[in-house]
Amino acid sequence: MAGTKTGGRKAAAKNLARDPLFYSKIGKVGGERGHTGGFAANPELARKAGAIGGAKSRRRKITPKIEA
């Protein structure tokens, strides 16, 4: 299990020892399943959603401090 950098390197080496094309196959599957949509396909929808989220922001407004 890759809980550390060393463990990650060992896991990667083991994966490549079993199958030299391991990471290529994973990338291929991800590329086949990917479909560009959502905000990438509709910037106007992204703008509207961002405006709604910004209006609901819980951050306080920055007010200048008045020194007496």
Secondary structure, 3 states (H helix, E strand, C coil): CCCCHHHHHHHHHHHHHHCCCHHHHHHHHHHHHCCCCHHHCCHHHHHHHHHHHHHCCCCCCCCCCCCC
